[in-house]
Amino acid sequence: MQDLDPDRVLYLGSVSKSLSPAVRPELRRALADYLSRARGVRARPDQIVICSGFAHALRLLFPGVLRGPLAVESYGLAFHRELLHRASVRTVPLELDEHGPRVEELASRKEVRAVLLTPAHQFPTGGPLHPTRRAAVVDWARSRDGLVLEDDYDGEFRYDREPVGAVQDLDPDRVLYLGSVSKSLSPAVRLGWMVLPEHLVDDVLAVKGERESWASVLDQLTLADSGQHDRHVRRMRQRYRRRRDQLVAKLLERASHVSATGVAAGLHAVLRMPPGSERPAVAAAARLGVALDGLAAFRHPDATMPAMDGLVVGYATPPEHAYAAALDALAAALSGS
């Protein structure tokens, strides 16, 4: 019909057919096996709901399934806080120290019944949540009839220590485990997952709707070949470790006054800076063509803990041919600042 008058008729079509919001069973089975083996997650395939990434998971959970207020770490992605704010969810910051977020503060927050954490590798400051605090936050969730949202954004990448298992293993009925391929593959692959307590699965699927409209079936089936994904992660773990080592060596050589923290895992390092030096260092790096963020960009606006000065340096993004030059420019910026 469109050929009769292309200016008046819109032709609509697609190559897809109806797909359950629970999405491909092959991927859910593969993820149940992979997450158990690699991260210690306890899950059956029917507890896994596929989404397009962590932000999509938050949109599915709030406000359709869960309500605020939500406790969060004092330092984290502003984008996630803004997303929650748009869903009318108030976020309550928890202070951080060398052992991770101070989850004991939850006891005095009577209005809070859910907390969002990055327990394997706090983002962006680095470091795992201390074992006593992992147990304490689960005990809090049980006593408050609450929930822990576990963001395991880079759990595959560990270099100098044994992998830190998922908090979800301590109580699958109280912990929602959230992950994606943003770090292991690319943010461009819009694919993530939620391992949900059984009583939340139907509610989340109802929010998704009758048909899957987010996650590519081809991407799902490709990821379901877990052998390929495992091999890719092992290869990239070696590559990122070499990059991490190059970064640390360059700092020792050219900017020994700066210490790198959070480097036992993940794809970024935090360079701790003297008070007042963060903004000049960010500006100096920008002048030399190095894009990085200061810790101030991640600080919760309601945080009461003393501000930390530092630079968040991602070492996964630069292409191989440009990495050495990027390190030299970073070192020059740090020396000049």
C-alpha atoms as a printed R data frame, in Angstrom:
    type eleno elety resid chain resno      x       y      z
1   ATOM     1    CA   MET     A     1  0.000   0.000  0.000
2   ATOM     2    CA   GLN     A     2  2.871   2.393  0.762
3   ATOM     3    CA   ASP     A     3  3.856   2.364 -2.915
4   ATOM     4    CA   LEU     A     4  0.559   4.093 -3.786
5   ATOM     5    CA   ASP     A     5  1.566   7.287 -1.934
6   ATOM     6    CA   PRO     A     6  4.900   7.232 -0.075
7   ATOM     7    CA   ASP     A     7  4.196  10.761  1.242
8   ATOM     8    CA   ARG     A     8  1.012   9.681  3.027
9   ATOM     9    CA   VAL     A     9  1.668   6.103  4.111
10  ATOM    10    CA   LEU     A    10  4.150   5.086  6.818
11  ATOM    11    CA   TYR     A    11  5.348   1.517  6.373
12  ATOM    12    CA   LEU     A    12  6.240  -0.153  9.663
13  ATOM    13    CA   GLY     A    13  7.885  -3.554 10.102
14  ATOM    14    CA   SER     A    14 10.607  -5.477 11.909
15  ATOM    15    CA   VAL     A    15 12.487  -8.740 11.835
16  ATOM    16    CA   SER     A    16 11.374  -9.660 15.360
17  ATOM    17    CA   LYS     A    17  8.517 -11.700 16.708
18  ATOM    18    CA   SER     A    18  6.908 -11.810 20.106
19  ATOM    19    CA   LEU     A    19  9.443 -12.585 22.818
20  ATOM    20    CA   SER     A    20  8.710 -13.302 26.460
21  ATOM    21    CA   PRO     A    21  9.893 -10.593 28.876
22  ATOM    22    CA   ALA     A    22 11.831 -13.329 30.690
23  ATOM    23    CA   VAL     A    23 13.793 -13.659 27.395
24  ATOM    24    CA   ARG     A    24 15.906 -16.490 26.037
25  ATOM    25    CA   PRO     A    25 16.050 -19.578 28.266
26  ATOM    26    CA   GLU     A    26 19.460 -20.489 26.797
27  ATOM    27    CA   LEU     A    27 20.974 -17.335 28.238
28  ATOM    28    CA   ARG     A    28 19.328 -17.733 31.625
29  ATOM    29    CA   ARG     A    29 20.656 -21.290 31.907
30  ATOM    30    CA   ALA     A    30 24.143 -20.191 30.855
31  ATOM    31    CA   LEU     A    31 24.115 -17.298 33.319
32  ATOM    32    CA   ALA     A    32 22.954 -19.484 36.191
33  ATOM    33    CA   ASP     A    33 25.945 -21.742 35.547
34  ATOM    34    CA   TYR     A    34 28.447 -18.925 34.946
35  ATOM    35    CA   LEU     A    35 27.437 -16.811 37.959
36  ATOM    36    CA   SER     A    36 27.561 -19.834 40.243
37  ATOM    37    CA   ARG     A    37 30.999 -20.837 38.980
38  ATOM    38    CA   ALA     A    38 32.603 -17.384 38.692
39  ATOM    39    CA   ARG     A    39 30.866 -15.314 41.366
40  ATOM    40    CA   GLY     A    40 29.354 -17.775 43.860
41  ATOM    41    CA   VAL     A    41 25.795 -16.657 43.086
42  ATOM    42    CA   ARG     A    42 22.980 -19.040 43.971
43  ATOM    43    CA   ALA     A    43 20.327 -18.897 41.274
44  ATOM    44    CA   ARG     A    44 17.980 -20.992 39.207
45  ATOM    45    CA   PRO     A    45 17.396 -19.875 35.604
46  ATOM    46    CA   ASP     A    46 13.827 -18.842 36.434
47  ATOM    47    CA   GLN     A    47 15.147 -16.317 38.977
48  ATOM    48    CA   ILE     A    48 17.116 -14.461 36.297
49  ATOM    49    CA   VAL     A    49 15.549 -11.571 34.407
50  ATOM    50    CA   ILE     A    50 17.487 -10.092 31.497
51  ATOM    51    CA   CYS     A    51 17.650  -6.329 31.045
52  ATOM    52    CA   SER     A    52 19.641  -3.908 28.911
53  ATOM    53    CA   GLY     A    53 22.052  -2.907 31.680
54  ATOM    54    CA   PHE     A    54 22.246  -1.624 35.244
55  ATOM    55    CA   ALA     A    55 20.347   1.605 34.552
56  ATOM    56    CA   HIS     A    56 17.522  -0.390 32.964
57  ATOM    57    CA   ALA     A    57 17.448  -2.641 36.026
58  ATOM    58    CA   LEU     A    58 16.970   0.398 38.261
59  ATOM    59    CA   ARG     A    59 14.146   1.632 36.030
60  ATOM    60    CA   LEU     A    60 12.425  -1.739 36.278
61  ATOM    61    CA   LEU     A    61 12.785  -1.899 40.048
62  ATOM    62    CA   PHE     A    62 11.871   1.720 40.913
63  ATOM    63    CA   PRO     A    63  9.164   2.736 41.423
64  ATOM    64    CA   GLY     A    64  7.189  -0.137 39.918
65  ATOM    65    CA   VAL     A    65  8.439  -2.860 42.287
66  ATOM    66    CA   LEU     A    66 10.384  -1.157 45.088
67  ATOM    67    CA   ARG     A    67  9.921   2.149 46.890
68  ATOM    68    CA   GLY     A    68 12.340   4.593 48.441
69  ATOM    69    CA   PRO     A    69 14.109   5.864 50.325
70  ATOM    70    CA   LEU     A    70 17.195   3.937 49.222
71  ATOM    71    CA   ALA     A    71 20.500   3.961 51.098
72  ATOM    72    CA   VAL     A    72 23.520   4.355 48.809
73  ATOM    73    CA   GLU     A    73 27.263   4.793 49.168
74  ATOM    74    CA   SER     A    74 28.506   8.369 49.681
75  ATOM    75    CA   TYR     A    75 30.538   8.086 46.484
76  ATOM    76    CA   GLY     A    76 28.971   6.608 43.368
77  ATOM    77    CA   LEU     A    77 27.696   7.439 39.891
78  ATOM    78    CA   ALA     A    78 25.684  10.664 39.807
79  ATOM    79    CA   PHE     A    79 23.780   9.281 36.813
80  ATOM    80    CA   HIS     A    80 22.308   6.512 38.952
81  ATOM    81    CA   ARG     A    81 21.293   8.965 41.673
82  ATOM    82    CA   GLU     A    82 19.650  11.208 39.076
83  ATOM    83    CA   LEU     A    83 17.784   8.264 37.597
84  ATOM    84    CA   LEU     A    84 16.452   7.368 41.040
85  ATOM    85    CA   HIS     A    85 15.557  10.999 41.722
86  ATOM    86    CA   ARG     A    86 13.472  11.088 38.538
87  ATOM    87    CA   ALA     A    87 11.642   8.023 39.869
88  ATOM    88    CA   SER     A    88 10.887  10.021 43.064
89  ATOM    89    CA   VAL     A    89 13.279   7.863 45.102
90  ATOM    90    CA   ARG     A    90 15.219   9.704 47.795
91  ATOM    91    CA   THR     A    91 18.768   8.432 48.275
92  ATOM    92    CA   VAL     A    92 20.396   8.396 51.705
93  ATOM    93    CA   PRO     A    93 24.242   8.348 51.720
94  ATOM    94    CA   LEU     A    94 26.310   6.013 53.895
95  ATOM    95    CA   GLU     A    95 29.791   7.116 54.902
96  ATOM    96    CA   LEU     A    96 32.838   5.255 53.562
97  ATOM    97    CA   ASP     A    97 36.094   4.263 55.228
98  ATOM    98    CA   GLU     A    98 38.914   1.808 54.490
99  ATOM    99    CA   HIS     A    99 36.502  -1.119 55.007
100 ATOM   100    CA   GLY     A   100 33.838   0.140 52.621
101 ATOM   101    CA   PRO     A   101 30.449   1.699 53.363
102 ATOM   102    CA   ARG     A   102 29.573   1.937 57.050
103 ATOM   103    CA   VAL     A   103 26.497  -0.254 56.940
104 ATOM   104    CA   GLU     A   104 26.030   0.057 60.710
105 ATOM   105    CA   GLU     A   105 24.491   3.468 59.971
106 ATOM   106    CA   LEU     A   106 21.475   1.653 58.538
107 ATOM   107    CA   ALA     A   107 20.281   0.805 62.056
108 ATOM   108    CA   SER     A   108 19.489   4.473 62.724
109 ATOM   109    CA   ARG     A   109 17.795   5.007 59.367
110 ATOM   110    CA   LYS     A   110 14.374   3.704 60.321
111 ATOM   111    CA   GLU     A   111 12.789   4.873 57.072
112 ATOM   112    CA   VAL     A   112 15.200   2.844 54.905
113 ATOM   113    CA   ARG     A   113 14.421  -0.733 53.883
114 ATOM   114    CA   ALA     A   114 16.731  -1.118 50.888
115 ATOM   115    CA   VAL     A   115 20.394  -0.372 50.252
116 ATOM   116    CA   LEU     A   116 22.438  -0.267 47.025
117 ATOM   117    CA   LEU     A   117 26.071  -1.371 47.375
118 ATOM   118    CA   THR     A   118 29.124  -2.205 45.234
119 ATOM   119    CA   PRO     A   119 30.574  -4.742 47.717
120 ATOM   120    CA   ALA     A   120 33.173  -6.499 45.544
121 ATOM   121    CA   HIS     A   121 34.899  -3.264 44.464
122 ATOM   122    CA   GLN     A   122 33.461  -0.004 45.737
123 ATOM   123    CA   PHE     A   123 32.923   2.458 42.938
124 ATOM   124    CA   PRO     A   124 34.842   4.636 42.575
125 ATOM   125    CA   THR     A   125 37.112   4.508 45.630
126 ATOM   126    CA   GLY     A   126 38.066   0.825 45.269
127 ATOM   127    CA   GLY     A   127 38.350  -1.947 47.813
128 ATOM   128    CA   PRO     A   128 35.907  -4.677 48.892
129 ATOM   129    CA   LEU     A   129 33.315  -4.481 51.632
130 ATOM   130    CA   HIS     A   130 34.804  -5.988 54.794
131 ATOM   131    CA   PRO     A   131 33.510  -9.521 55.582
132 ATOM   132    CA   THR     A   132 31.990  -8.427 58.917
133 ATOM   133    CA   ARG     A   133 30.073  -5.693 57.121
134 ATOM   134    CA   ARG     A   134 28.906  -8.096 54.420
135 ATOM   135    CA   ALA     A   135 27.377 -10.265 57.131
136 ATOM   136    CA   ALA     A   136 26.054  -7.215 58.997
137 ATOM   137    CA   VAL     A   137 24.168  -5.787 56.021
138 ATOM   138    CA   VAL     A   138 22.465  -9.137 55.409
139 ATOM   139    CA   ASP     A   139 21.518  -9.341 59.091
140 ATOM   140    CA   TRP     A   140 20.098  -5.811 58.818
141 ATOM   141    CA   ALA     A   141 18.003  -6.806 55.780
142 ATOM   142    CA   ARG     A   142 16.598  -9.797 57.662
143 ATOM   143    CA   SER     A   143 15.745  -7.776 60.756
144 ATOM   144    CA   ARG     A   144 14.202  -4.887 58.783
145 ATOM   145    CA   ASP     A   145 12.408  -7.090 56.221
146 ATOM   146    CA   GLY     A   146 14.606  -5.212 53.768
147 ATOM   147    CA   LEU     A   147 16.638  -5.809 50.636
148 ATOM   148    CA   VAL     A   148 20.238  -5.401 49.491
149 ATOM   149    CA   LEU     A   149 20.860  -4.448 45.857
150 ATOM   150    CA   GLU     A   150 24.296  -5.768 44.905
151 ATOM   151    CA   ASP     A   151 25.881  -4.021 41.917
152 ATOM   152    CA   ASP     A   152 28.632  -6.396 40.745
153 ATOM   153    CA   TYR     A   153 29.781  -4.154 37.919
154 ATOM   154    CA   ASP     A   154 33.315  -5.553 37.447
155 ATOM   155    CA   GLY     A   155 33.376  -8.775 39.453
156 ATOM   156    CA   GLU     A   156 35.307 -10.636 36.746
157 ATOM   157    CA   PHE     A   157 38.475  -8.580 37.031
158 ATOM   158    CA   ARG     A   158 40.683  -9.495 40.005
159 ATOM   159    CA   TYR     A   159 44.478  -9.315 39.855
160 ATOM   160    CA   ASP     A   160 46.299  -9.519 43.185
161 ATOM   161    CA   ARG     A   161 43.838 -11.380 45.365
162 ATOM   162    CA   GLU     A   162 41.326 -14.187 45.306
163 ATOM   163    CA   PRO     A   163 37.950 -13.207 43.836
164 ATOM   164    CA   VAL     A   164 35.510 -11.700 46.314
165 ATOM   165    CA   GLY     A   165 32.317 -13.765 46.182
166 ATOM   166    CA   ALA     A   166 28.874 -12.272 45.858
167 ATOM   167    CA   VAL     A   167 26.994 -11.101 48.954
168 ATOM   168    CA   GLN     A   168 23.954 -12.741 47.359
169 ATOM   169    CA   ASP     A   169 25.312 -16.125 48.407
170 ATOM   170    CA   LEU     A   170 24.707 -15.173 52.062
171 ATOM   171    CA   ASP     A   171 20.941 -14.812 51.581
172 ATOM   172    CA   PRO     A   172 19.387 -15.101 48.090
173 ATOM   173    CA   ASP     A   173 15.991 -14.104 49.532
174 ATOM   174    CA   ARG     A   174 17.318 -10.739 50.718
175 ATOM   175    CA   VAL     A   175 19.890  -9.799 48.058
176 ATOM   176    CA   LEU     A   176 19.172  -8.747 44.465
177 ATOM   177    CA   TYR     A   177 22.250  -9.440 42.365
178 ATOM   178    CA   LEU     A   178 22.728  -7.073 39.411
179 ATOM   179    CA   GLY     A   179 25.323  -7.416 36.664
180 ATOM   180    CA   SER     A   180 26.016  -6.587 33.032
181 ATOM   181    CA   VAL     A   181 28.577  -6.940 30.242
182 ATOM   182    CA   SER     A   182 29.448  -3.221 30.270
183 ATOM   183    CA   LYS     A   183 32.918  -3.926 31.685
184 ATOM   184    CA   SER     A   184 33.593  -7.441 30.428
185 ATOM   185    CA   LEU     A   185 32.536  -6.696 26.820
186 ATOM   186    CA   SER     A   186 31.435  -3.118 26.133
187 ATOM   187    CA   PRO     A   187 28.804  -0.585 27.250
188 ATOM   188    CA   ALA     A   188 27.631  -0.686 23.639
189 ATOM   189    CA   VAL     A   189 26.323  -4.236 24.203
190 ATOM   190    CA   ARG     A   190 23.113  -3.442 26.011
191 ATOM   191    CA   LEU     A   191 22.820  -6.587 28.073
192 ATOM   192    CA   GLY     A   192 22.524  -7.111 31.808
193 ATOM   193    CA   TRP     A   193 20.776  -9.317 34.322
194 ATOM   194    CA   MET     A   194 19.034  -9.403 37.658
195 ATOM   195    CA   VAL     A   195 19.108 -12.444 39.923
196 ATOM   196    CA   LEU     A   196 15.988 -11.874 41.967
197 ATOM   197    CA   PRO     A   197 14.457 -13.336 45.089
198 ATOM   198    CA   GLU     A   198 11.702 -15.636 43.910
199 ATOM   199    CA   HIS     A   199  8.910 -13.427 45.252
200 ATOM   200    CA   LEU     A   200  9.985 -10.474 43.070
201 ATOM   201    CA   VAL     A   201 10.301 -12.204 39.686
202 ATOM   202    CA   ASP     A   202  6.676 -11.883 38.594
203 ATOM   203    CA   ASP     A   203  6.501  -8.241 39.687
204 ATOM   204    CA   VAL     A   204  9.572  -7.318 37.646
205 ATOM   205    CA   LEU     A   205  8.314  -9.211 34.602
206 ATOM   206    CA   ALA     A   206  4.995  -7.373 34.888
207 ATOM   207    CA   VAL     A   207  6.847  -4.042 34.757
208 ATOM   208    CA   LYS     A   208  8.777  -5.186 31.666
209 ATOM   209    CA   GLY     A   209  5.485  -5.878 29.911
210 ATOM   210    CA   GLU     A   210  4.264  -8.719 27.754
211 ATOM   211    CA   ARG     A   211  7.088  -8.552 25.211
212 ATOM   212    CA   GLU     A   212 10.820  -8.015 25.450
213 ATOM   213    CA   SER     A   213 11.667  -4.709 23.778
214 ATOM   214    CA   TRP     A   214 15.171  -4.014 25.069
215 ATOM   215    CA   ALA     A   215 17.672  -6.869 24.864
216 ATOM   216    CA   SER     A   216 18.723  -8.143 21.439
217 ATOM   217    CA   VAL     A   217 17.985 -11.833 20.908
218 ATOM   218    CA   LEU     A   218 21.185 -12.209 18.869
219 ATOM   219    CA   ASP     A   219 23.220 -10.701 21.714
220 ATOM   220    CA   GLN     A   220 21.526 -13.023 24.181
221 ATOM   221    CA   LEU     A   221 22.235 -16.135 22.139
222 ATOM   222    CA   THR     A   222 25.842 -15.053 21.562
223 ATOM   223    CA   LEU     A   223 26.426 -14.497 25.273
224 ATOM   224    CA   ALA     A   224 24.796 -17.847 26.022
225 ATOM   225    CA   ASP     A   225 27.907 -19.448 24.526
226 ATOM   226    CA   SER     A   226 29.604 -19.051 27.908
227 ATOM   227    CA   GLY     A   227 32.795 -20.713 26.741
228 ATOM   228    CA   GLN     A   228 33.533 -17.798 24.424
229 ATOM   229    CA   HIS     A   229 32.737 -15.280 27.144
230 ATOM   230    CA   ASP     A   230 34.978 -17.068 29.654
231 ATOM   231    CA   ARG     A   231 37.882 -17.082 27.214
232 ATOM   232    CA   HIS     A   232 37.375 -13.414 26.434
233 ATOM   233    CA   VAL     A   233 37.335 -12.464 30.132
234 ATOM   234    CA   ARG     A   234 40.535 -14.426 30.812
235 ATOM   235    CA   ARG     A   235 42.276 -12.731 27.896
236 ATOM   236    CA   MET     A   236 41.122  -9.242 28.906
237 ATOM   237    CA   ARG     A   237 42.039  -9.843 32.548
238 ATOM   238    CA   GLN     A   238 45.657 -10.380 31.478
239 ATOM   239    CA   ARG     A   239 45.566  -7.309 29.249
240 ATOM   240    CA   TYR     A   240 44.116  -5.033 31.927
241 ATOM   241    CA   ARG     A   241 46.558  -6.300 34.523
242 ATOM   242    CA   ARG     A   242 49.435  -5.312 32.236
243 ATOM   243    CA   ARG     A   243 47.887  -1.875 31.798
244 ATOM   244    CA   ARG     A   244 47.418  -1.521 35.534
245 ATOM   245    CA   ASP     A   245 51.071  -2.448 36.096
246 ATOM   246    CA   GLN     A   246 52.187   0.105 33.482
247 ATOM   247    CA   LEU     A   247 50.155   2.823 35.214
248 ATOM   248    CA   VAL     A   248 51.615   2.036 38.644
249 ATOM   249    CA   ALA     A   249 55.163   1.911 37.236
250 ATOM   250    CA   LYS     A   250 54.737   5.262 35.467
251 ATOM   251    CA   LEU     A   251 53.518   6.881 38.679
252 ATOM   252    CA   LEU     A   252 56.526   5.553 40.604
253 ATOM   253    CA   GLU     A   253 58.827   6.868 37.903
254 ATOM   254    CA   ARG     A   254 57.317  10.302 37.241
255 ATOM   255    CA   ALA     A   255 54.876  11.164 40.054
256 ATOM   256    CA   SER     A   256 55.966   9.319 43.170
257 ATOM   257    CA   HIS     A   257 54.109  11.802 45.379
258 ATOM   258    CA   VAL     A   258 50.815  10.297 44.168
259 ATOM   259    CA   SER     A   259 49.573   6.948 45.476
260 ATOM   260    CA   ALA     A   260 47.284   4.672 43.458
261 ATOM   261    CA   THR     A   261 44.571   2.829 45.399
262 ATOM   262    CA   GLY     A   262 41.878   0.333 44.481
263 ATOM   263    CA   VAL     A   263 44.186  -1.344 41.947
264 ATOM   264    CA   ALA     A   264 43.818  -4.953 43.103
265 ATOM   265    CA   ALA     A   265 40.698  -5.228 40.962
266 ATOM   266    CA   GLY     A   266 38.627  -3.476 38.332
267 ATOM   267    CA   LEU     A   267 39.430  -1.232 35.389
268 ATOM   268    CA   HIS     A   268 40.275   2.018 37.145
269 ATOM   269    CA   ALA     A   269 42.563   3.386 39.819
270 ATOM   270    CA   VAL     A   270 42.059   6.221 42.285
271 ATOM   271    CA   LEU     A   271 45.036   8.538 42.630
272 ATOM   272    CA   ARG     A   272 44.892  10.086 46.084
273 ATOM   273    CA   MET     A   273 45.831  13.761 46.046
274 ATOM   274    CA   PRO     A   274 46.722  16.326 48.721
275 ATOM   275    CA   PRO     A   275 43.771  18.515 49.807
276 ATOM   276    CA   GLY     A   276 42.997  21.234 47.295
277 ATOM   277    CA   SER     A   277 44.964  19.686 44.436
278 ATOM   278    CA   GLU     A   278 42.185  17.733 42.705
279 ATOM   279    CA   ARG     A   279 40.724  20.484 40.523
280 ATOM   280    CA   PRO     A   280 44.113  21.807 39.309
281 ATOM   281    CA   ALA     A   281 45.147  18.263 38.407
282 ATOM   282    CA   VAL     A   282 41.941  17.650 36.423
283 ATOM   283    CA   ALA     A   283 42.459  20.935 34.571
284 ATOM   284    CA   ALA     A   284 46.133  20.161 33.883
285 ATOM   285    CA   ALA     A   285 45.228  16.736 32.499
286 ATOM   286    CA   ALA     A   286 42.542  18.249 30.256
287 ATOM   287    CA   ARG     A   287 45.061  20.710 28.805
288 ATOM   288    CA   LEU     A   288 47.247  17.731 27.861
289 ATOM   289    CA   GLY     A   289 44.345  15.833 26.288
290 ATOM   290    CA   VAL     A   290 43.716  13.387 29.141
291 ATOM   291    CA   ALA     A   291 40.077  13.039 30.177
292 ATOM   292    CA   LEU     A   292 39.542  11.971 33.777
293 ATOM   293    CA   ASP     A   293 37.302  12.809 36.706
294 ATOM   294    CA   GLY     A   294 37.966  13.992 40.204
295 ATOM   295    CA   LEU     A   295 36.355  12.239 43.150
296 ATOM   296    CA   ALA     A   296 34.187  15.315 43.690
297 ATOM   297    CA   ALA     A   297 32.142  14.315 40.616
298 ATOM   298    CA   PHE     A   298 31.014  11.150 42.425
299 ATOM   299    CA   ARG     A   299 30.250  12.587 45.868
300 ATOM   300    CA   HIS     A   300 26.643  12.441 47.042
301 ATOM   301    CA   PRO     A   301 25.334  15.999 47.568
302 ATOM   302    CA   ASP     A   302 24.047  15.068 51.042
303 ATOM   303    CA   ALA     A   303 27.224  13.308 52.169
304 ATOM   304    CA   THR     A   304 28.499  14.431 55.565
305 ATOM   305    CA   MET     A   305 31.865  12.646 55.578
306 ATOM   306    CA   PRO     A   306 34.983  14.747 54.853
307 ATOM   307    CA   ALA     A   307 35.577  15.204 51.133
308 ATOM   308    CA   MET     A   308 38.360  13.156 49.559
309 ATOM   309    CA   ASP     A   309 40.686  14.605 46.917
310 ATOM   310    CA   GLY     A   310 41.647  12.224 44.151
311 ATOM   311    CA   LEU     A   311 41.538  11.367 40.463
312 ATOM   312    CA   VAL     A   312 39.606   8.461 38.946
313 ATOM   313    CA   VAL     A   313 41.770   7.079 36.137
314 ATOM   314    CA   GLY     A   314 40.321   4.438 33.833
315 ATOM   315    CA   TYR     A   315 42.979   2.353 32.123
316 ATOM   316    CA   ALA     A   316 40.778   0.197 29.887
317 ATOM   317    CA   THR     A   317 39.604   2.784 27.372
318 ATOM   318    CA   PRO     A   318 42.696   4.114 25.501
319 ATOM   319    CA   PRO     A   319 43.578   2.085 22.406
320 ATOM   320    CA   GLU     A   320 46.769   0.081 22.653
321 ATOM   321    CA   HIS     A   321 48.770   2.341 20.355
322 ATOM   322    CA   ALA     A   322 47.887   5.433 22.420
323 ATOM   323    CA   TYR     A   323 48.226   4.045 25.940
324 ATOM   324    CA   ALA     A   324 51.892   4.859 26.518
325 ATOM   325    CA   ALA     A   325 51.372   8.449 25.350
326 ATOM   326    CA   ALA     A   326 48.338   8.781 27.607
327 ATOM   327    CA   LEU     A   327 50.390   7.633 30.602
328 ATOM   328    CA   ASP     A   328 53.127  10.153 29.772
329 ATOM   329    CA   ALA     A   329 50.554  12.946 29.546
330 ATOM   330    CA   LEU     A   330 48.995  11.908 32.848
331 ATOM   331    CA   ALA     A   331 52.390  11.877 34.541
332 ATOM   332    CA   ALA     A   332 53.175  15.308 33.127
333 ATOM   333    CA   ALA     A   333 49.869  16.667 34.412
334 ATOM   334    CA   LEU     A   334 50.514  15.257 37.877
335 ATOM   335    CA   SER     A   335 54.043  16.623 37.942
336 ATOM   336    CA   GLY     A   336 52.868  20.059 36.860
337 ATOM   337    CA   SER     A   337 49.989  20.188 39.332
